[in-house]
Amino acid sequence: MKFVAPRILLVLFCVLLLGPRLAGARDLGWQPQKTWVFAVGVLGWKHSDTYGSFPVKNRRDSTLVNFFKERGVPDSQIVYLQDKQATQARIDAAFTEQLKKLRPDDLLIVYYAGHGTKSDEGNDVFLASYDAGDDDVEGWSINSIPGKINGSECSRVLWLIDCCYSGQAGMAIAKQLKGPAYAAVTSSAASESSTEHWTFTEALLDAFRGASYVDLNHDGTVTLAEFAAHVEADMNAAEEQRSTFEHTKGFDPETALAAAKPLGNSRIGDRAKARDSNGDLYACRVIDVRNEKLRIHFIGYEDEEDVWVAPEDLQPIKQASYAKGTKVEVLWKKHWYSATVLQAKEGVHLIHYTDYESKWDEWVPSRRIREPKS
């Protein structure tokens, strides 16, 4: 009997010390040993005259891949094709090979960051591989990807896309009548261009890291639905874009992505606008509060640009709104085109270009819209 008490004390100590972490890990909707990651990040292209390059400093795609490695996803279950590695032939070959290895109960995470282009018919979107633009190389067809995945044995697919017209993924999974359960979160609508900033992927990292302000109901868990709501608010505030979230039956939107950190102050997570060192206004988020000072992070920008400000330095985010049916002009590649507003939602508008077919209708931010000049 003399050994019972020490053992009980040891068990109690472990529960008190590790309990929250063990409980959080046990409740997660993804487990490292059953998670597979297929990530493609292209920031520079062979045909640079067609696909403009993006800054490579502090690229978030590699940070996302490293996150999964640090959380215990085996290297053998991660494919990461970056820039010149991401030719269409290599993407197709590597994806096919990974799909063969998936097992029942596995989760496949498919991620892409780069350029997206519409098909000529307007009913598909191509994720630009490094050599997109070569003869017979259009890119990675979004519509084709679920069909390839359906032949695998995995049970769930989480599809994350950070590029123009990426909302096509939601439309593609909605058509799936067989195969695994799908969820897709994207940086823009199927009819909308996207920013070159890392706003979407930054929000994704916030969610997987368990940032307190992503836990919207403050129950200690960040869910997929909460991430979708968080990124929607970030994309609207910082980029005036409509992110999308779709899922098929069988993929629970309340799937837990992370155990959430506690919220240290009620102001943490607040979105506003503030001036940077050059005096320009940008959307920001409060990330810390000390002695009546607020530390802010400019959404989608580098951490080294975080600064402490006074509460009065922040301004509310206000976005112009145009009513349905309003005749406007829309900026596209330095030219203004006549258009009509079809829908409006929190700073973004679905517009129809007067002289073009409806397949080119798209969501655009209010900053690209003006009243017609007389």
Secondary structure as the mmCIF struct_conf table of DSSP 4:
data_model
#
loop_
_struct_conf.conf_type_id
_struct_conf.id
_struct_conf.beg_label_comp_id
_struct_conf.beg_label_asym_id
_struct_conf.beg_label_seq_id
_struct_conf.end_label_comp_id
_struct_conf.end_label_asym_id
_struct_conf.end_label_seq_id
TURN_TY1_P TURN_TY1_P1 LYS A 2 PHE A 3
HELX_RH_AL_P HELX_RH_AL_P1 VAL A 4 ASP A 27
BEND BEND1 GLY A 29 GLY A 29
HELX_RH_3T_P HELX_RH_3T_P1 PRO A 32 LYS A 34
STRN STRN1 THR A 35 GLY A 41
BEND BEND2 LEU A 43 GLY A 44
BEND BEND3 LYS A 46 HIS A 47
TURN_TY1_P TURN_TY1_P2 SER A 48 THR A 50
BEND BEND4 TYR A 51 TYR A 51
TURN_TY1_P TURN_TY1_P3 LYS A 57 ASN A 58
HELX_RH_AL_P HELX_RH_AL_P2 ARG A 60 GLU A 70
TURN_TY1_P TURN_TY1_P4 ARG A 71 GLY A 72
HELX_RH_3T_P HELX_RH_3T_P2 ASP A 75 GLN A 77
STRN STRN2 ILE A 78 GLN A 82
HELX_RH_3T_P HELX_RH_3T_P3 ASP A 83 GLN A 85
HELX_RH_AL_P HELX_RH_AL_P3 GLN A 88 LYS A 101
TURN_TY1_P TURN_TY1_P5 PRO A 104 ASP A 105
STRN STRN3 LEU A 107 ALA A 113
BEND BEND5 GLY A 114 GLY A 114
STRN STRN4 GLY A 116 LYS A 118
TURN_TY1_P TURN_TY1_P6 ASP A 120 GLU A 121
BEND BEND6 GLY A 122 ASN A 123
STRN STRN5 VAL A 125 LEU A 127
TURN_TY1_P TURN_TY1_P7 TYR A 130 GLY A 133
BEND BEND7 ASP A 134 ASP A 134
TURN_TY1_P TURN_TY1_P8 ASP A 135 ASP A 136
STRN STRN6 TRP A 140 SER A 141
TURN_TY1_P TURN_TY1_P9 ILE A 142 SER A 144
HELX_RH_AL_P HELX_RH_AL_P4 ILE A 145 ILE A 149
TURN_TY1_P TURN_TY1_P10 ASN A 150 GLY A 151
BEND BEND8 SER A 152 SER A 152
BEND BEND9 SER A 155 SER A 155
STRN STRN7 ARG A 156 ASP A 162
BEND BEND10 CYS A 163 CYS A 163
TURN_TY1_P TURN_TY1_P11 CYS A 164 GLY A 167
HELX_RH_AL_P HELX_RH_AL_P5 GLN A 168 ALA A 174
TURN_TY1_P TURN_TY1_P12 LYS A 175 LYS A 175
BEND BEND11 LYS A 178 PRO A 180
STRN STRN8 ALA A 181 THR A 186
BEND BEND12 SER A 187 SER A 188
TURN_TY1_P TURN_TY1_P13 ALA A 190 SER A 191
BEND BEND13 GLU A 196 TRP A 198
HELX_RH_AL_P HELX_RH_AL_P6 THR A 199 PHE A 208
TURN_TY1_P TURN_TY1_P14 ARG A 209 GLY A 210
HELX_RH_3T_P HELX_RH_3T_P4 SER A 212 VAL A 214
TURN_TY1_P TURN_TY1_P15 LEU A 216 ASN A 217
BEND BEND14 ASP A 219 GLY A 220
STRN STRN9 THR A 221 THR A 223
HELX_RH_AL_P HELX_RH_AL_P7 LEU A 224 ASP A 234
HELX_RH_PI_P HELX_RH_PI_P1 MET A 235 GLU A 239
STRN STRN10 THR A 244 HIS A 247
TURN_TY1_P TURN_TY1_P16 LYS A 249 GLY A 250
BEND BEND15 PHE A 251 PHE A 251
TURN_TY1_P TURN_TY1_P17 PRO A 253 GLU A 254
STRN STRN11 ALA A 256 ALA A 259
HELX_LH_PP_P HELX_LH_PP_P1 ALA A 260 PRO A 262
BEND BEND16 GLY A 264 ASN A 265
TURN_TY1_P TURN_TY1_P18 SER A 266 GLY A 269
STRN STRN12 ARG A 271 ARG A 275
TURN_TY1_P TURN_TY1_P19 SER A 277 ASN A 278
BEND BEND17 GLY A 279 GLY A 279
STRN STRN13 LEU A 281 ARG A 290
TURN_TY1_P TURN_TY1_P20 ASN A 291 GLU A 292
STRN STRN14 LYS A 293 PHE A 298
TURN_TY1_P TURN_TY1_P21 ILE A 299 GLY A 300
BEND BEND18 TYR A 301 TYR A 301
HELX_RH_3T_P HELX_RH_3T_P5 ASP A 303 GLU A 305
STRN STRN15 VAL A 307 VAL A 309
HELX_RH_3T_P HELX_RH_3T_P6 PRO A 311 ASP A 313
STRN STRN16 GLN A 315 GLN A 315
TURN_TY1_P TURN_TY1_P22 LYS A 324 GLY A 325
STRN STRN17 LYS A 327 TRP A 332
TURN_TY1_P TURN_TY1_P23 LYS A 333 LYS A 334
STRN STRN18 HIS A 335 LYS A 345
TURN_TY1_P TURN_TY1_P24 GLU A 346 GLY A 347
STRN STRN19 VAL A 348 TYR A 353
TURN_TY1_P TURN_TY1_P25 THR A 354 ASP A 355
BEND BEND19 TYR A 356 TYR A 356
HELX_RH_3T_P HELX_RH_3T_P7 SER A 358 TRP A 360
STRN STRN20 GLU A 362 PRO A 365
HELX_RH_3T_P HELX_RH_3T_P8 SER A 366 ARG A 368
STRN STRN21 ILE A 369 ARG A 370
HELX_LH_PP_P HELX_LH_PP_P2 GLU A 371 LYS A 373
#
